[in-house]
Amino acid sequence: MNYLAHALLSGPDDELRLGNFLGDFVKGRLENYHGPFVTPRLRDGLRLHRLIDSFTDQHPVVRRSKSRLAPRYGLRAGVIVDLAYDHYLARRWAQHGVGSLGKFSNDFYALLKNNAHRYDASLQGLVQAMSRSNWLAGYAELEGLDRALGGMARRFPVAAGIDTAGEVIRSCYDEFGADFQEFFPAIREFCKPYW
């Protein structure tokens, strides 16, 4: 799951949603993560992020999706599936989301901007790029997925080469979509008790 799914799977709680977003950037033991703006609920969001990642990585449906990508992309298949599932979530927002995708995205960007003083300044460029280019709503189009894959490949050495994965997604589009439809209700039910 990538940014869109993590935001949605945090439920309606802004502190939980902010912590879940920051989960990609906080390393080490959560008990050691301190700061003047860290609340218990934000820490719960960090924890939820890790639980979502663990649940996703271990789920047999996600493993099936990864298996289509593994011959060409190896361990990078997980990153690709995360982005692809955000694409399917955006495409099927009326079924799985809350309200309109546009409003949800704008509200999330506003949350991140209004709390910029609470996270490392190095993330502010990412948040600005995300909102300026409307990444979350952009996931709904295959071109948006291609941009996300290309951006990950450029920013993170571990993701080098995934910019071509859109070809594989397109070649098995219905199969990945069916995997997402089977998986997403399970991850949503898993997350609800944390809301």
Order of alpha helices (4+ residues) and beta strands (2+ residues): alpha-alpha-alpha-alpha-alpha-alpha-alpha-alpha-alpha-alpha-alpha-alpha
